[in-house]
Amino acid sequence: MLAEDTGEDREMNRYPRWWLLLIPIAGVVLFVIWWRRCQAQRERAANTPVEFTIPIDDNETEVTTHFSRHEGEADAETPAAPCEENTPDDMTEIEGIGPKISRVLAEEGITTFAQLAATEVGELERILRAAGIRLAYPETWPEQAELAAQGQWELLAALQAQLYRGRRI
């Protein structure tokens, strides 16, 4: 005997459920696009043509290839304007430091590249933990800040080409 058709079964089968497969497929496609962009960015950073030589005496550094971190930036040979000792530096020039971390460092009295270069990594980690920042890696910040404080922007750019969010890749 056949069961009587109540109409509910027909209503449930009226709309096919194939559209539910679009959600995971779209997620996979977006993930692949994101992954390829990250890989391309890492390859560009690794293949940046930066050549430099450092003589034995620390008075001069000869740069053979100029590298500009930002497009449209002034030529690398343009000398930086002399700044006063108390003028705060733009800490976001350091790879791995954003506006929020820059504000946290300023609240702790670290406003110049020279001050950041003189700060130990352990102290920086303590400052970040106290501010509730967990996903920051200050291992290379003093090294980058030392180059920035000395005005060695080409060497800083070469170092930053080897970094991702402040860490060596």
Beta strands, then each sheet from edge to edge (+ up, - down):
strand 1: 52-53
strand 2: 62-63
strand 3: 163-164
strand 4: 167-168
sheet 1: 1+ 2-
sheet 2: 3+ 4-
end
